[in-house]
């Protein structure tokens, strides 16, 4: 991954997949070429972001400085299935 400049971020994740990579590609053929580099690690699944309604949000204050409700502004967003 270090030798692939198109990889902007790499994250170990939980669930069925092992990694989440954020990368850039100039075109669909370029995306195919870049993702082909990772086939030696296993199956590659790609998802495309067609818009970004929230970008580069600053981190909230530490939870040590107050309870979660005050950090989130008392907002409750229900999770699907919960």
C-alpha positions as CSV (number, residue, x, y, z in Angstrom):
1,X,0.0,0.0,0.0
2,X,2.9,2.4,0.7
3,X,4.0,2.0,-2.9
4,X,0.6,3.0,-4.3
5,X,0.1,6.8,-4.2
6,X,-3.6,6.5,-5.1
7,X,-4.2,5.0,-1.6
8,X,-5.1,8.0,0.6
9,X,-6.1,6.1,3.8
10,X,-5.9,2.5,5.0
11,X,-7.9,1.2,8.0
12,X,-8.2,-2.2,9.6
13,X,-11.9,-2.8,10.2
14,X,-14.3,-5.3,11.8
15,X,-16.8,-7.4,9.9
16,X,-16.5,-9.5,6.8
17,X,-13.8,-7.3,5.3
18,X,-10.3,-6.7,6.8
19,X,-9.3,-3.4,5.3
20,X,-11.0,-0.2,4.2
21,X,-8.9,1.8,1.7
22,X,-9.7,5.3,0.6
23,X,-8.2,5.8,-2.8
24,X,-8.4,8.0,-5.8
25,X,-8.6,7.0,-9.5
26,X,-8.7,9.0,-12.7
27,X,-11.2,6.7,-14.4
28,X,-12.9,3.4,-14.1
29,X,-10.0,1.6,-15.9
30,X,-7.6,3.3,-13.5
31,X,-9.7,2.1,-10.6
32,X,-9.6,-1.4,-12.0
33,X,-5.8,-1.2,-12.4
34,X,-5.3,0.1,-8.9
35,X,-7.6,-2.4,-7.2
36,X,-6.0,-5.3,-9.2
37,X,-2.8,-4.6,-7.2
38,X,-4.6,-5.8,-4.1
39,X,-6.0,-9.1,-5.5
40,X,-3.1,-11.0,-4.0
41,X,-4.6,-10.2,-0.5
42,X,-8.0,-11.7,-1.5
43,X,-11.3,-10.6,-3.0
44,X,-11.6,-6.9,-3.7
45,X,-14.9,-5.1,-3.2
46,X,-15.2,-1.5,-4.3
47,X,-17.8,1.2,-3.4
48,X,-17.9,4.6,-4.9
49,X,-18.8,7.8,-3.2
50,X,-20.9,10.0,-5.5
51,X,-21.2,12.8,-3.0
52,X,-19.9,13.8,0.4
53,X,-22.4,15.6,2.6
54,X,-20.0,15.8,5.5
55,X,-16.3,16.2,5.0
56,X,-13.4,16.9,7.3
57,X,-15.5,17.5,10.4
58,X,-13.3,18.4,13.4
59,X,-13.3,15.9,16.2
60,X,-15.6,16.7,19.1
61,X,-14.3,17.4,22.6
62,X,-13.1,14.4,24.5
63,X,-15.8,12.3,26.3
64,X,-13.8,12.9,29.4
65,X,-14.8,16.5,29.4
66,X,-18.5,15.7,29.6
67,X,-21.2,13.2,28.9
68,X,-21.9,11.9,25.4
69,X,-25.3,13.7,25.2
70,X,-23.7,17.1,25.8
71,X,-21.0,16.4,23.2
72,X,-23.6,15.4,20.6
73,X,-25.8,18.3,21.5
74,X,-28.5,16.0,22.8
75,X,-29.1,14.8,19.3
76,X,-30.3,11.2,19.0
77,X,-30.1,9.5,15.6
78,X,-31.9,6.2,15.6
79,X,-29.9,3.3,14.0
80,X,-31.7,1.1,11.5
81,X,-32.9,-2.1,13.1
82,X,-32.6,-0.7,16.7
